[in-house]
Amino acid sequence: MEKILEAKDVLKVYENGVIANRAVSIAVEENTIHAVVGENGAGKTTLMKIIFGIEQAQDGEIFFKGEKVHIRSPRDAIRIGIGMVHQHLMLAPDLTVAENMVLGNEPLRAKLFLDTDRAGEITLQVSEEYGLQVPPNKKIKDLPIGVRQRVEILKALFRNAELLILDEPTSVLTPQETEVLFKTLKNLKKQGKTIIFISHKLNEVKQIADRVTIMRDARVIDTRDASELTEHDIAQLMVGRDISFERIRAPVTLGESLLSVRNLSYVNDEAILVLNKMSFDVRSGEILGLAGVVGNGQTELVRILTGLLQPSEGEITLRGENLIGLSPRRIREKGLCHIPEDRMEDGVAEETTLEENFILDRYYKPGFSKGLRLLWKDISQHSRELIEKFNILAQSTKTPVSALSGGNIQKVVVARELSSDPDVIIAAHPTRGIDVGSEEMVHRLLQEARDRGKAIFLASADLDEILKLSTRVIVIYNGGIAAHFQDVSKITAGDLGPYMLGVQREEAVSGKVSA
């Protein structure tokens, strides 16, 4: 096959001396899906930003369709036929789909005003051409993340992209949205497009990619056909050591119920019953997994448990103390921490420093403040310890969180929450968007917390994660508990599926300890 893109000996050194790309070379064949994988900070996104003109390399060459090119800006990349969909989508939330689609290429009326009718026609035309349905007149902020992503892809295709770079496109998608995306990518390949697919999810890489390039420590380690590699092979090449995919051993003994939920119901602002009389316990020394198709009430349940939403009825107690009506801060002070599903929305203040993010929940406590004065020397020492323990790639404790990769931002959240020494850990998608090595570290830390007697409630769309970590599993469907598996060692993802889809349901099921 012909090469559509070739990068040779790319060198990128940032002003602070960090080498992001060290003599990196990669060749992408046309009409293929080429995956690029590596740990957080391996240099994947930096290389893509160079190819798209967001960053400039100090050395190296880039060839597109056989010709040497100098890409000094995204405008240059778009002009020659390269498009990029970023991990954090670059859309104007208050504009409509059609307005975002034509932004920078606006059709005008009377040479002055946006022709909204024509913008809508263009959107529908491009949507139909590529089989990606989007609502032209809806505002971006009112759309689910999967539809927003379609808009980004269509926007690049509208600008005649022949090579499409997707940076962690599935990190915030549901399994159903991921399935739709993969169907789209395969159709685009059939239509002659070439796709560079950056991902941490090795099962997805195996599912979608024709070729795989593995990066580690700012270098390319290997490039092979995906068919020649197993997930284990890729993981080992990424981190330079063996990675365990085995389920963790069940705890020998379980303690008392720390978190108890009884008859919990929630009706949202649109009068829809989202949660319907849910009851379950989480005991000291166990991980209770919550499995289910995204959109069946998991998000609302986690937000209620952590004080971000108030239930319509029911009881929640921690060591027998009522949590209903308490603020998130008071709930934290009772001994509950929260790894949220959306790290940017609920997990960090992205324009502030790592130091500030590490103390968001404890700045007023002894050891971090004295009266009205923050103890910055102690805060810095605390931050350095967390950066080292959780292997967070950052230049200093004063680095803004916005300067980190998505995976390292997730590690900031996990580090802050687990370092609060909670009794109960509410973990929603705790390894979303992080590499396989970091995922193993988070899993180990959760297991260690469990073994110290913590009670962990794990909500995750990743069934492999649920089955690897959980002591027991409850399945949520349509806001209620559809099944309760008390011995996880004997079940598979296939066993969970019928209950997740509502095809099967246990009678009189609950997740209570007494069940």
Secondary structure, 3 states (H helix, E strand, C coil): CCEEEEEEEEEEECCCCCEEEEEEEEEEECCCEEEEEECCCCCHHHHHHHHHCCCCCCEEEEEECCEEECCCCHHHHHHHCEEEECCCCCCCCCCEHHHHHHCCCCCEECCCEECHHHHHHHHHHHHHHHCCCCCCCCEHHHCCHHHHHHHHHHHHHHCCCCEEEEECCCCCCCHHHHHHHHHHHHHHHHCCCEEEEECCCHHHHHHHCCEEEEEECCEEEEEEEHHHCCHHHHHHHHHCCCCCCCCCCCCCCCCCEEEEEEEEEEECCCCCEEEEEEEEEEECCEEEEEECCCCCCHHHHHHHHCCCCCCCEEEEEECCEECCCCCHHHHHHCCEEEECCCHHHHHCCCCCEHHHHHCCCCCCCECCEECCEECHHHHHHHHHHHHHHCCCCCCCCCCEHHHCCHHHHHHHHHHHHHCCCCCEEEEECCCCCCCHHHHHHHHHHHHHHHHCCCEEEEECCCHHHHHHHCCEEEEEECCEEEEEECCHHHCCHHHHHHHHCCCCCCCCCCECCCC
